[in-house]
Amino acid sequence: MKKNGVRAVVFGILLALATGLVVYGIADGGFRDVKNKAIRICNECIGIG
């Protein structure tokens, strides 16, 4: 039973850390950069750009 409790705590810490890093990346403008790159790649594949 003790292993399940440790796993739950580790999972909770990793989940909180991952969520924090995602929020930091969005706040830092990473989402905008990824979106712009994706748009450029799609336009090149379609032949518009």
Backbone bond lengths (Angstrom), bond angles and torsions (degrees), N, CA, C in turn:
res aa  C-N    CA-C-N  psi(-1)  N-CA   C-N-CA  omega(-1)  CA-C   N-CA-C  phi
1 M - - - 1.445 - - 1.527 111.26 -
2 K 1.326 116.80 -30.87 1.452 120.43 -177.45 1.525 112.18 -66.69
3 K 1.348 117.33 -34.37 1.463 120.63 179.27 1.530 111.32 -63.23
4 N 1.319 117.16 -38.71 1.458 120.41 179.95 1.521 111.01 -64.08
5 G 1.317 117.04 -36.95 1.462 120.52 178.37 1.515 111.89 -67.11
6 V 1.331 116.31 -41.20 1.466 120.52 178.31 1.522 109.84 -66.13
7 R 1.316 116.31 -42.03 1.473 119.82 178.28 1.520 111.15 -61.46
8 A 1.326 117.20 -40.24 1.464 120.69 179.54 1.525 110.59 -64.25
9 V 1.326 117.11 -40.98 1.463 120.72 179.73 1.529 110.08 -66.52
10 V 1.326 117.36 -45.94 1.466 121.01 179.20 1.524 109.99 -62.33
11 F 1.324 117.15 -42.79 1.461 120.71 178.45 1.526 110.38 -61.21
12 G 1.321 117.22 -43.43 1.465 120.91 179.38 1.518 112.11 -62.46
13 I 1.331 116.34 -41.53 1.463 119.93 179.13 1.522 110.62 -65.63
14 L 1.327 117.35 -45.15 1.467 120.71 179.68 1.524 111.86 -64.80
15 L 1.320 116.30 -38.04 1.469 119.86 178.00 1.520 111.07 -65.37
16 A 1.326 117.11 -42.84 1.468 121.02 178.48 1.527 110.41 -64.83
17 L 1.325 117.34 -41.40 1.458 121.18 178.86 1.529 111.27 -64.18
18 A 1.321 116.87 -44.76 1.465 120.61 179.39 1.525 111.07 -63.11
19 T 1.324 116.37 -42.50 1.463 120.11 178.95 1.520 110.66 -63.06
20 G 1.317 116.26 -42.64 1.462 120.24 178.35 1.514 112.33 -61.91
21 L 1.324 117.29 -41.23 1.463 120.35 179.84 1.530 111.92 -68.65
22 V 1.322 117.18 -36.19 1.472 120.12 176.58 1.527 110.11 -64.73
23 V 1.322 116.39 -44.89 1.469 120.22 179.07 1.527 110.36 -62.88
24 Y 1.333 116.92 -42.05 1.469 120.34 177.81 1.530 110.87 -61.40
25 G 1.316 117.53 -43.05 1.460 120.94 179.76 1.518 112.43 -63.43
26 I 1.321 116.73 -40.24 1.467 120.28 177.89 1.518 110.09 -66.65
27 A 1.337 117.32 -43.86 1.458 121.51 -179.34 1.528 111.57 -65.99
28 D 1.317 117.36 -29.68 1.458 122.35 -177.72 1.535 112.01 -82.16
29 G 1.320 118.20 -6.06 1.461 121.12 178.38 1.516 113.51 95.98
30 G 1.311 117.84 9.03 1.458 120.74 -179.63 1.521 112.57 -63.82
31 F 1.326 116.58 -36.46 1.463 120.22 179.50 1.522 110.69 -61.64
32 R 1.321 116.74 -41.90 1.462 121.22 -179.26 1.524 110.38 -63.43
33 D 1.331 116.96 -42.52 1.467 120.59 179.93 1.527 111.65 -63.38
34 V 1.324 116.36 -44.79 1.464 121.09 -179.99 1.521 110.40 -64.68
35 K 1.341 116.90 -41.84 1.464 121.04 -179.96 1.529 110.33 -63.61
36 N 1.321 117.67 -44.33 1.466 120.69 -179.95 1.523 111.42 -63.99
37 K 1.324 117.18 -40.25 1.464 120.04 178.80 1.527 110.74 -65.99
38 A 1.336 116.36 -40.11 1.465 120.20 178.47 1.525 111.00 -63.70
39 I 1.309 116.96 -39.89 1.475 120.53 178.77 1.526 109.79 -63.63
40 R 1.343 116.83 -43.84 1.470 119.72 179.35 1.516 111.96 -62.37
41 I 1.328 116.72 -42.73 1.465 120.53 179.71 1.528 110.12 -64.00
42 C 1.321 117.71 -43.29 1.469 120.05 179.70 1.509 111.21 -63.92
43 N 1.321 117.11 -41.72 1.459 119.71 179.25 1.526 111.78 -64.25
44 E 1.339 117.51 -35.85 1.451 119.88 178.14 1.534 111.11 -68.91
45 C 1.320 116.55 -38.84 1.471 119.75 -179.43 1.518 111.31 -67.64
46 I 1.317 116.19 -38.80 1.467 120.19 -179.31 1.530 110.14 -75.12
47 G 1.311 115.65 -27.87 1.472 119.43 178.87 1.497 113.29 100.27
48 I 1.330 117.81 11.67 1.462 120.58 -179.78 1.527 109.81 -77.22
49 G 1.348 116.43 -41.22 1.472 119.53 -171.76 1.483 114.19 -99.83
